[in-house]
Every structure is written in C-alpha cells, then in structure tokens.
Amino acid sequence: MSDPQPPGELGVSDFGISPGGGLPGPGEPHPPVQDARFELAHQLRRITSAMVGLPIDDADIDVAAAALKQIADGLEQAAGPGRRLRAQPDPVGDPQEFFPTSPVIGFANPVAPPVVVEAVDGELRGTATFDYQYEGPPTCVHGGVIAMVFDEMLGAANIMAGSPGMTGTLTIKYRKPTPLRTPLRLEARFMERDGRKIRTYGAIYNGDTLTAEAEGIFIELVPQRFLAFVTENSDSPEAVEQVRADARRLGFIEADRPPD
C-alpha cells in the first residue's frame, strides 16, 4: 500500500495509525484553531468551580439552574440531527489541537481543566491548575483525575512520535500529594516501540517536587477489529461512516463500488 491519502490530508486516524508522507515539515506554520465552543466551555468551567467550591446560597443556585436550563434547552433545540464529527489530529501540528473535545486537553470540553500542552525537544510538556471540581482528598487532586491526565498526555506524546495507539496498561506511582489550585508542570515522552507495543513515560511536578509518574504500554490498533467494534456499539450512523471512510482512505477496506 503506497500513499493511501492525498498530500495535505494525512493525519492520525481513529485506527491509531499515521501512514506518513505529505505532512507539513517541522517549523511550517499551523494556524490556530478558532472554535466558538472554547469560550462557552471556559464559562462552564467557571460555573462548575463556583458551584462545587464556593459558599453560594441555595437561592442563588436555584436562579442559576433555571437560567442554565433555558440555555441548555435552546442549544438542544438549535442542534441539527446526528452528532458533530471528530477532527483528526495532525502529528506535526500543535499538540493542543490534537483533540479539541478531550476531557484533558480539549479547550472545547468544559470537563477539561484544561491541560495546556506544547512540543519541546521531541517531548510533550504541559501546565495545569486543577480547581475545586477535581478535588479528591482535601486540598489534593483526585487520583483518578491524575490517571486520566497521564493517559491523555502519554497518548499525545505517542502521536508526536509517529507511534499512536490505544492504552493497554497504565502504571502510576503517586509519589506525593498533588495539590489543588496550584500551577503544576507535566511532561510525557515516547520511550520505545516493539512491534505493535509502544512504551511511554510521564510525570507531574509541583515546582521541583515529583508528585506522580506513569508508564504506559500502548497498542497499535487492528483496523478491522476496531471498525467492527465501532459499528456494533455506536448509536450514530455519522460516527460509523466517519470511521469507515477513514478505513477506506487508509486502504484497510475496499472503496464502495458505484451502482451498475
């Protein structure tokens, strides 16, 4: 199989495979993504932090809930059929734009802190401040949130290294409590690859103090198996067709024949 995708359209597919070739070279500009959802997600994060952690009277919460219900009703009524299709990450683009709706680095997802990431010397570096909604033990970031962050950081580091895959195992060592509402430093780097197995390392620091570290084993996907899984489990024909088109584009399944 050679050059399964036209130049300028290559990227990491939902199959965890990057076919190579035709990508912008290092240092070439990647215009920042403009997405109206970013501001909405930012305001929702403010609401969530205030609701969870600030001493607000019940009457004020009731007023806010009524106002937000009207907004939610309006958004649902304005939405078209189906679901919004996912963007595909560009492995040499800005890592922050890999997954705009990610629950970790996605500026368009109000669940995300978000972690702000960049590529530095072949590694993924990040910064984050976790607010009240991410609290586990008093004043500390929830351990499950830390695991989620590592999963995303290590996966994005693999994309940068040209070895994307899905998580097989994730081993985390919690060295120190990770403090809430404190600027933290994060890093992740691809280590090695053995066939379909990819090994990656990540760490979280509070200043110079290592609070947690992780090692992940990621697996490059078997395309036909993943396509069957999506087809069986998805309730969105649009999502299934997006994955199927991706498989055709990469040459994993035959293109549809035109009718006779």
Number of C-alpha atoms within 10 A of each C-alpha: 7 9 14 15 18 10 12 10 13 23 23 24 20 23 22 22 19 19 17 16 17 14 16 16 10 8 8 10 10 12 8 10 11 7 11 9 14 18 13 14 20 18 11 16 20 12 13 16 15 15 15 14 12 10 8 11 8 9 9 9 12 11 10 13 12 11 11 13 11 10 12 12 10 11 11 9 9 9 10 9 8 11 12 11 11 13 14 17 23 22 25 20 23 18 23 22 22 21 21 23 20 18 19 25 27 22 26 21 22 24 20 21 22 24 23 18 21 17 19 10 8 13 19 23 22 20 16 19 17 23 22 19 18 23 20 15 13 10 16 18 23 19 18 11 16 19 19 13 22 28 24 19 28 30 26 29 27 28 24 25 18 19 25 27 23 19 18 13 13 18 13 18 12 16 12 12 16 26 20 21 16 16 13 21 21 23 23 28 24 25 14 15 15 8 8 14 18 23 22 22 22 24 22 26 18 17 11 9 13 17 18 22 21 20 22 24 21 24 21 18 17 13 21 13 10 16 20 12 12 16 16 10 9 11 12 15 11 15 18 19 15 14 20 22 16 21 21 16 19 22 15 18 15 10 12 8 6 5 4 3
